[in-house]
Amino acid sequence: MDTEMKRIKKSVLINAPKEKVWDVLFTDRYTRIWYTAFGEGSRAETDWKVGSKAIFSDESNSGLIGEVIANEANEKLSVEYKGILNDNKEDYESDMANQIKGGRETYHISEEDGVTYLEIESDMGAEYFEEMSKAWVSALQKVKSLAES
């Protein structure tokens, strides 16, 4: 199996203050809307505090498990993947879990003259790279429209 990680980098300009963008990125009522880009019923279970577990799952209770490793309010948040969730069971040891271990997802936000620049970086297994790249384009458009509305 190809365990190579590739990094997705995407960005978007949003006509809204960075505090609003942050809110859309990390508040449950918003994440449940823009996470649909990755699959129906997708959600995050976490308090986003550094050191906290973050579980990203979908309707089938499958997904990724990470740990929040950076949280600088309205500027940067980073999660490092630790394992996977499979049918509501946490898995840190399988081949699949080991493939994503150490991967990161990071959000960078900066604002100039009321326009916010949001950049995401997401490590992804090569086999999911194209699909997830497309999903991120859609997700960032949803974040933009939520933050601007």
ChimeraX attribute file (.defattr): number of C-alpha atoms within 10 A of each C-alpha:
attribute: neighborCount
match mode: 1-to-1
recipient: residues
	/A:1	7
	/A:2	8
	/A:3	14
	/A:4	12
	/A:5	18
	/A:6	15
	/A:7	17
	/A:8	17
	/A:9	15
	/A:10	16
	/A:11	17
	/A:12	15
	/A:13	16
	/A:14	23
	/A:15	18
	/A:16	20
	/A:17	19
	/A:18	23
	/A:19	16
	/A:20	15
	/A:21	23
	/A:22	21
	/A:23	18
	/A:24	22
	/A:25	23
	/A:26	16
	/A:27	13
	/A:28	15
	/A:29	12
	/A:30	17
	/A:31	19
	/A:32	18
	/A:33	18
	/A:34	25
	/A:35	25
	/A:36	17
	/A:37	20
	/A:38	18
	/A:39	13
	/A:40	15
	/A:41	15
	/A:42	21
	/A:43	24
	/A:44	20
	/A:45	12
	/A:46	16
	/A:47	14
	/A:48	20
	/A:49	15
	/A:50	15
	/A:51	14
	/A:52	14
	/A:53	20
	/A:54	21
	/A:55	22
	/A:56	19
	/A:57	25
	/A:58	20
	/A:59	12
	/A:60	13
	/A:61	17
	/A:62	18
	/A:63	20
	/A:64	22
	/A:65	25
	/A:66	25
	/A:67	21
	/A:68	22
	/A:69	18
	/A:70	17
	/A:71	17
	/A:72	12
	/A:73	12
	/A:74	19
	/A:75	16
	/A:76	17
	/A:77	23
	/A:78	22
	/A:79	25
	/A:80	22
	/A:81	26
	/A:82	22
	/A:83	26
	/A:84	27
	/A:85	20
	/A:86	14
	/A:87	13
	/A:88	12
	/A:89	10
	/A:90	16
	/A:91	17
	/A:92	17
	/A:93	13
	/A:94	10
	/A:95	13
	/A:96	15
	/A:97	19
	/A:98	17
	/A:99	21
	/A:100	24
	/A:101	19
	/A:102	15
	/A:103	20
	/A:104	20
	/A:105	19
	/A:106	19
	/A:107	21
	/A:108	17
	/A:109	21
	/A:110	16
	/A:111	18
	/A:112	9
	/A:113	8
	/A:114	12
	/A:115	14
	/A:116	22
	/A:117	19
	/A:118	23
	/A:119	17
	/A:120	20
	/A:121	17
	/A:122	23
	/A:123	21
	/A:124	22
	/A:125	19
	/A:126	15
	/A:127	14
	/A:128	11
	/A:129	17
	/A:130	12
	/A:131	11
	/A:132	20
	/A:133	17
	/A:134	14
	/A:135	16
	/A:136	22
	/A:137	15
	/A:138	17
	/A:139	19
	/A:140	23
	/A:141	17
	/A:142	20
	/A:143	23
	/A:144	22
	/A:145	14
	/A:146	19
	/A:147	22
	/A:148	13
	/A:149	7
